[in-house]
Amino acid sequence: MAQVELDNRGLMPPEPMVRILSALATLGDDDDLVALMDREPMLLYPELERRGFVWTFAEAGDGYVLTIRKASP
């Protein structure tokens, strides 16, 4: 199990979404993508669902953490 980390803080939309979707292509079945965010990526959620991913979103210090992984079959 690997963890891919992205720091998307300070980026303007759609750059965080583009970076996340690009990084998802590299994830293995048991890997997590952890993205540090300035805001909740509401427009990303339907795309994650369509591609078969699940996620959690939580406040962390002065920002947010979005954790994404492939949905279990």
C-alpha positions as CSV (number, residue, x, y, z in Angstrom):
1,M,0.0,0.0,0.0
2,A,1.5,3.3,-1.1
3,Q,0.4,6.9,-0.4
4,V,0.6,9.5,-3.1
5,E,0.6,13.1,-1.7
6,L,-0.3,16.3,-3.5
7,D,-0.2,19.8,-2.2
8,N,-2.9,21.7,-4.0
9,R,-3.0,24.6,-1.6
10,G,-2.7,28.0,-3.3
11,L,-3.8,26.7,-6.7
12,M,-6.8,28.2,-8.5
13,P,-9.5,25.9,-10.0
14,P,-9.4,23.9,-12.1
15,E,-5.7,23.1,-11.4
16,P,-6.3,21.0,-8.2
17,M,-8.9,18.9,-10.0
18,V,-6.6,18.4,-13.0
19,R,-3.7,17.4,-10.8
20,I,-5.9,15.0,-8.8
21,L,-7.4,13.3,-11.8
22,S,-3.9,12.9,-13.4
23,A,-2.5,11.4,-10.2
24,L,-5.4,8.9,-9.9
25,A,-4.1,7.2,-13.0
26,T,-1.0,6.1,-11.1
27,L,-2.8,4.6,-8.1
28,G,-2.7,0.9,-7.4
29,D,-5.7,-1.0,-6.0
30,D,-4.7,-0.5,-2.4
31,D,-3.0,3.0,-2.7
32,D,-4.3,6.2,-1.3
33,L,-4.1,9.7,-2.8
34,V,-3.9,12.4,-0.1
35,A,-4.4,15.9,-1.4
36,L,-4.0,19.0,0.8
37,M,-6.6,21.5,-0.2
38,D,-7.7,25.1,0.4
39,R,-11.4,24.4,-0.2
40,E,-13.8,21.5,-0.7
41,P,-13.7,20.3,-4.4
42,M,-17.4,19.8,-4.9
43,L,-17.2,19.5,-8.7
44,L,-14.6,16.7,-8.3
45,Y,-16.9,14.3,-6.4
46,P,-19.2,13.3,-9.3
47,E,-16.1,12.5,-11.4
48,L,-14.5,10.4,-8.6
49,E,-17.7,8.4,-8.3
50,R,-18.0,7.9,-12.0
51,R,-14.4,6.6,-12.1
52,G,-15.0,4.2,-9.2
53,F,-13.3,6.0,-6.3
54,V,-14.4,6.8,-2.7
55,W,-13.1,9.6,-0.6
56,T,-13.0,11.4,2.7
57,F,-12.7,15.1,3.3
58,A,-11.7,16.6,6.6
59,E,-10.5,19.9,8.1
60,A,-6.8,19.8,9.1
61,G,-5.2,22.8,10.6
62,D,-5.4,25.8,8.2
63,G,-6.7,23.7,5.3
64,Y,-8.4,20.4,4.4
65,V,-7.3,16.9,3.5
66,L,-8.9,14.9,0.7
67,T,-8.1,11.2,0.8
68,I,-9.1,9.1,-2.3
69,R,-8.9,5.4,-3.0
70,K,-10.4,2.9,-5.4
71,A,-13.8,1.6,-4.2
72,S,-13.9,-2.0,-3.0
73,P,-15.5,-4.4,-5.5
